[in-house]
Amino acid sequence: MLGLMDVLIIGIFAIVIVAVLNTLAAALSEMPTLKEKPIFSYIQVINIFVYLIAGILILSVLLGKSPLYFLGAMGAMTAVLMLIFKDTILGFVASIQISAYDMIRVGDWIEMPDYNTDGDVISINLNTVKVKNWDKTISSVPTAGFLTSSFKNWRGMTDTGGRRIKRPIYLKMSSFKFCDEDMIEKFKGYHLLHDYIITKENEIKQFNQQLGADAKISANTRRLTNIGLYRIYAKNYLDANPRLNHSLTTIVRQLDPTPEGLPLQLWCFTADVRWAPYEDTMSDIFDHLLTIAPEFGLEVFESPTGKDMISALEQVKFSTNN
């Protein structure tokens, strides 16, 4: 009877210690300085040792052997124990590395293609990391998987305060041309281009004057182009947009020509990193720039549709009949 009472006391002590540790973990995880740390992972490891010690003491009481006897026996069973607790050991090591190198935190948005995971980290435990995906499903990723598989952490975007827009507008190269006087006067009325055109005209005038007689050949002279003015217009339009983060890089650049035309790529960062405001800002920018392109005599590339093909065939048929 005395032995059973001792076993009961040991069991109660183990349960109480584990409960206290879990309560401590819950309290620590709410602290601002520790909220993003895998506290529960460390507590789970301590709980395992508590249960292990309690198990050894219970066996010692029931079998009348010294606890050191069982510790010696466990030393001989190290290989078996390593195999049994393989996932736990790997998870523990991974948790330490994740914490030491600050790889992920609770609340981080991560992408992990190998596990089809894309969402916010909601908990970091000893064996698993739970992620709430954008489709509201929950993914459980092995903690050790973050050491063996590649993943993207979007925390840097949130900390920086800017979400990147990187998208091109494909323009037909056949619509590129030099600007005549009427076009230049028209573009001077655009407040985003007025100062640039005045400065550029003076620069071009000085350059062409230095050519002397060679200036009579138009190929020798410098002239403004509709694609060049459109690029400057797009850059100035981004610079004037209050919803962009102007402390980060803003570029409008030409990429290599493609069969779809010349890509004019916009590279900038929105000030609001939330998904919906980000999409709204990007849509507003491209709505304007795509719609105003014809004002510069430019055509945006679009693959021909079935209707276009039918129209072309009808024109050919009409020309043949006539």
C-alpha positions as CSV (number, residue, x, y, z in Angstrom):
1,M,0.0,0.0,0.0
2,L,2.9,2.3,0.8
3,G,4.4,1.7,-2.6
4,L,1.1,2.6,-4.3
5,M,0.9,5.8,-2.3
6,D,4.4,6.7,-3.4
7,V,3.6,6.1,-7.0
8,L,0.4,8.2,-6.7
9,I,2.4,11.1,-5.1
10,I,5.1,10.9,-7.8
11,G,2.4,11.0,-10.5
12,I,0.6,13.9,-8.9
13,F,3.9,15.8,-8.5
14,A,4.7,15.2,-12.2
15,I,1.2,16.4,-13.3
16,V,1.4,19.5,-11.1
17,I,4.9,20.4,-12.4
18,V,3.8,20.0,-16.0
19,A,0.7,22.1,-15.4
20,V,2.8,24.8,-13.8
21,L,5.2,24.7,-16.7
22,N,2.4,25.0,-19.2
23,T,0.9,27.9,-17.3
24,L,4.3,29.6,-17.2
25,A,4.7,29.0,-21.0
26,A,1.3,30.6,-21.6
27,A,2.2,33.6,-19.5
28,L,5.6,34.1,-21.1
29,S,4.2,33.8,-24.6
30,E,2.0,36.8,-23.9
31,M,4.9,39.0,-23.0
32,P,5.8,41.5,-25.8
33,T,9.5,40.5,-25.8
34,L,8.8,36.8,-25.9
35,K,5.5,36.6,-27.8
36,E,7.3,35.7,-31.1
37,K,9.6,33.0,-29.5
38,P,8.8,29.3,-29.6
39,I,8.3,29.1,-25.8
40,F,6.0,26.1,-26.0
41,S,8.7,24.1,-27.8
42,Y,11.1,24.5,-24.9
43,I,8.5,23.7,-22.3
44,Q,7.5,20.6,-24.1
45,V,11.1,19.3,-23.9
46,I,11.1,20.0,-20.2
47,N,7.8,18.2,-19.8
48,I,9.3,15.1,-21.5
49,F,12.2,15.1,-19.0
50,V,9.7,15.5,-16.1
51,Y,7.7,12.5,-17.3
52,L,10.9,10.6,-17.9
53,I,12.1,11.2,-14.3
54,A,8.7,10.4,-12.9
55,G,8.6,7.2,-14.9
56,I,12.1,6.2,-13.5
57,L,11.0,7.0,-9.9
58,I,7.8,5.0,-10.3
59,L,9.7,2.0,-11.6
60,S,12.2,2.3,-8.8
61,V,9.4,2.3,-6.2
62,L,7.5,-0.7,-7.8
63,L,10.6,-2.8,-8.4
64,G,12.5,-1.8,-5.4
65,K,15.6,-0.8,-7.4
66,S,17.7,2.3,-7.2
67,P,16.9,5.1,-9.8
68,L,20.6,4.9,-10.8
69,Y,20.0,1.3,-11.9
70,F,17.4,2.4,-14.4
71,L,19.5,5.3,-15.5
72,G,22.3,2.8,-16.3
73,A,19.9,0.6,-18.1
74,M,18.7,3.5,-20.2
75,G,22.3,4.3,-21.1
76,A,22.5,0.9,-22.8
77,M,19.2,1.7,-24.6
78,T,20.4,5.0,-25.9
79,A,20.2,3.9,-29.5
80,V,16.6,2.7,-29.0
81,L,15.6,5.9,-27.3
82,M,17.2,7.9,-30.1
83,L,15.1,6.0,-32.6
84,I,11.9,6.4,-30.5
85,F,12.3,10.1,-29.9
86,K,13.9,10.9,-33.3
87,D,11.2,13.4,-34.3
88,T,11.2,15.0,-30.9
89,I,15.0,15.5,-31.0
90,L,14.9,16.8,-34.5
91,G,12.1,19.2,-33.6
92,F,13.9,20.4,-30.6
93,V,17.1,21.1,-32.5
94,A,15.1,22.8,-35.2
95,S,13.3,25.0,-32.7
96,I,16.5,26.1,-31.2
97,Q,18.0,27.0,-34.6
98,I,14.7,28.7,-35.7
99,S,14.8,30.8,-32.6
100,A,18.6,31.5,-32.6
101,Y,18.6,32.6,-36.3
102,D,15.2,34.3,-36.0
103,M,14.0,32.4,-39.1
104,I,10.2,32.6,-38.3
105,R,8.0,34.1,-35.7
106,V,4.4,33.8,-34.8
107,G,2.5,36.1,-37.1
108,D,4.9,35.9,-40.0
109,W,3.6,35.4,-43.5
110,I,5.5,32.5,-45.1
111,E,5.4,30.6,-48.4
112,M,6.6,26.9,-48.4
113,P,6.0,25.3,-51.8
114,D,7.2,21.8,-50.7
115,Y,4.3,21.7,-48.2
116,N,1.8,23.7,-50.3
117,T,1.7,26.3,-47.5
118,D,1.1,30.0,-47.9
119,G,-0.2,32.0,-45.0
120,D,0.4,33.3,-41.4
121,V,2.3,31.3,-38.7
122,I,-0.1,30.9,-35.8
123,S,2.0,28.6,-33.5
124,I,5.4,27.1,-33.2
125,N,5.6,23.8,-31.3
126,L,8.2,21.2,-30.7
127,N,7.3,19.0,-33.6
128,T,5.1,21.2,-35.8
129,V,4.6,24.7,-37.0
130,K,0.9,25.6,-37.7
131,V,0.2,27.9,-40.6
132,K,-3.2,29.5,-41.4
133,N,-3.3,29.6,-45.2
134,W,-5.1,32.4,-47.1
135,D,-7.9,30.0,-48.0
136,K,-8.5,29.6,-44.2
137,T,-7.2,26.0,-44.1
138,I,-4.6,25.0,-41.5
139,S,-1.3,23.4,-42.5
140,S,0.9,21.6,-40.0
141,V,4.5,21.7,-41.1
142,P,7.3,19.7,-39.3
143,T,9.5,22.0,-37.5
144,A,12.5,20.2,-38.9
145,G,11.2,20.9,-42.4
146,F,12.2,24.5,-42.1
147,L,15.8,23.4,-42.0
148,T,15.6,21.0,-44.9
149,S,13.1,22.8,-47.3
150,S,13.2,26.3,-48.7
151,F,10.6,28.8,-47.7
152,K,10.0,32.5,-48.1
153,N,9.4,34.8,-45.1
154,W,7.6,38.1,-46.0
155,R,8.4,39.7,-42.6
156,G,11.0,41.9,-44.2
157,M,8.3,43.5,-46.4
158,T,6.2,44.3,-43.3
159,D,9.2,45.6,-41.4
160,T,10.3,47.8,-44.3
161,G,6.8,49.3,-44.8
162,G,6.7,48.7,-48.5
163,R,5.2,46.1,-50.8
164,R,6.7,45.8,-54.2
165,I,4.9,46.4,-57.5
166,K,6.9,44.8,-60.4
167,R,4.8,44.5,-63.6
168,P,5.5,45.5,-67.2
169,I,3.3,47.2,-69.9
170,Y,4.0,45.6,-73.3
171,L,4.0,48.3,-76.0
172,K,4.0,47.7,-79.8
173,M,7.3,48.8,-81.2
174,S,5.7,49.8,-84.5
175,S,3.9,52.6,-82.7
176,F,7.2,54.3,-81.5
177,K,8.0,57.5,-83.3
178,F,9.8,60.9,-83.0
179,C,7.6,63.8,-81.6
180,D,6.7,66.6,-84.0
181,E,6.1,70.2,-82.8
182,D,2.4,69.6,-82.4
183,M,2.9,66.6,-80.1
184,I,5.5,68.5,-78.1
185,E,3.2,71.5,-77.5
186,K,0.5,69.1,-76.5
187,F,2.7,67.3,-74.0
188,K,3.8,70.6,-72.5
189,G,0.3,70.9,-71.2
190,Y,0.8,67.8,-69.1
191,H,2.0,69.1,-65.7
192,L,3.9,65.9,-65.2
193,L,5.9,66.5,-68.4
194,H,6.1,70.3,-68.7
195,D,9.3,70.9,-66.7
196,Y,11.0,67.9,-68.2
197,I,10.2,68.9,-71.8
198,I,11.5,72.5,-71.2
199,T,14.8,71.2,-69.8
200,K,15.2,68.6,-72.4
201,E,14.4,71.0,-75.3
202,N,17.2,73.3,-74.2
203,E,19.6,70.4,-73.9
204,I,18.7,69.0,-77.3
205,K,18.9,72.5,-78.9
206,Q,22.5,73.0,-77.6
207,F,23.5,69.6,-78.8
208,N,22.1,70.1,-82.3
209,Q,23.7,73.5,-82.6
210,Q,27.1,72.0,-82.0
211,L,26.6,69.7,-85.0
212,G,26.7,72.6,-87.4
213,A,26.0,71.5,-91.0
214,D,25.5,67.9,-89.9
215,A,22.3,69.0,-88.2
216,K,20.6,69.2,-91.6
217,I,20.5,65.3,-91.6
218,S,17.8,64.3,-89.1
219,A,19.6,61.1,-88.2
220,N,22.4,63.1,-86.7
221,T,20.2,65.1,-84.4
222,R,18.6,64.3,-81.1
223,R,14.8,64.4,-80.8
224,L,12.2,63.6,-78.3
225,T,10.2,60.3,-78.8
226,N,6.8,59.3,-77.7
227,I,8.0,56.2,-75.9
228,G,10.6,58.3,-74.0
229,L,8.1,60.9,-72.9
230,Y,5.7,58.2,-71.9
231,R,8.4,56.6,-69.7
232,I,9.1,59.9,-68.0
233,Y,5.4,60.5,-67.6
234,A,5.0,57.1,-65.9
235,K,8.0,57.8,-63.6
236,N,6.6,61.2,-62.6
237,Y,3.2,59.8,-62.1
238,L,4.6,57.2,-59.6
239,D,6.6,59.9,-57.9
240,A,3.5,62.0,-57.4
241,N,1.4,59.1,-56.1
242,P,0.8,59.6,-52.3
243,R,0.0,55.9,-51.8
244,L,3.6,54.8,-52.7
245,N,6.5,54.6,-50.3
246,H,8.9,57.1,-51.8
247,S,11.8,56.2,-49.5
248,L,12.2,52.9,-51.5
249,T,13.3,52.5,-55.1
250,T,11.0,53.8,-57.8
251,I,12.0,52.9,-61.4
252,V,10.3,52.8,-64.8
253,R,12.6,50.8,-67.1
254,Q,12.7,49.2,-70.5
255,L,13.4,45.4,-70.6
256,D,14.6,43.4,-73.5
257,P,12.3,43.5,-76.5
258,T,10.1,40.4,-76.9
259,P,7.7,39.0,-79.5
260,E,4.9,40.7,-77.5
261,G,6.6,44.1,-77.8
262,L,8.8,46.3,-75.6
263,P,8.2,45.7,-71.9
264,L,8.1,48.9,-69.9
265,Q,8.4,47.7,-66.3
266,L,7.2,49.6,-63.3
267,W,9.2,48.9,-60.1
268,C,7.9,50.7,-57.0
269,F,6.6,50.0,-53.4
270,T,3.2,50.7,-51.9
271,A,3.1,52.4,-48.5
272,D,0.3,50.0,-47.3
273,V,1.5,46.4,-47.3
274,R,-2.0,44.9,-46.7
275,W,-3.3,42.8,-49.6
276,A,-6.5,44.7,-50.5
277,P,-5.0,48.2,-50.4
278,Y,-1.9,46.9,-52.3
279,E,-4.1,45.5,-55.1
280,D,-6.2,48.7,-55.3
281,T,-3.1,50.9,-55.6
282,M,-1.6,48.7,-58.3
283,S,-4.8,48.6,-60.2
284,D,-5.3,52.3,-60.1
285,I,-1.8,52.9,-61.4
286,F,-2.1,50.5,-64.3
287,D,-5.7,51.6,-65.1
288,H,-4.3,55.1,-65.7
289,L,-1.1,54.3,-67.5
290,L,-2.8,51.7,-69.9
291,T,-5.6,54.1,-70.7
292,I,-3.4,57.1,-71.4
293,A,-0.9,55.3,-73.6
294,P,-2.9,56.1,-76.8
295,E,-2.5,59.8,-75.9
296,F,1.2,59.4,-76.7
297,G,0.4,57.6,-80.0
298,L,1.4,54.2,-78.4
299,E,-0.3,50.9,-78.7
300,V,-0.5,48.3,-75.9
301,F,0.2,44.8,-77.2
302,E,-2.7,42.4,-77.1
303,S,-2.8,39.0,-78.8
304,P,-5.4,38.8,-81.6
305,T,-8.7,37.2,-80.6
306,G,-11.1,35.2,-82.7
307,K,-13.1,38.3,-83.5
308,D,-9.9,40.0,-84.8
309,M,-9.2,37.0,-87.1
310,I,-12.7,37.0,-88.4
311,S,-12.5,40.7,-89.1
312,A,-9.2,40.3,-90.9
313,L,-10.6,37.4,-93.1
314,E,-13.6,39.5,-94.0
315,Q,-11.4,42.4,-95.1
316,V,-9.3,40.0,-97.2
317,K,-12.5,38.6,-98.7
318,F,-13.9,42.1,-99.4
319,S,-10.7,43.2,-101.1
320,T,-10.6,40.0,-103.2
321,N,-14.2,40.5,-104.4
322,N,-13.5,44.1,-105.4
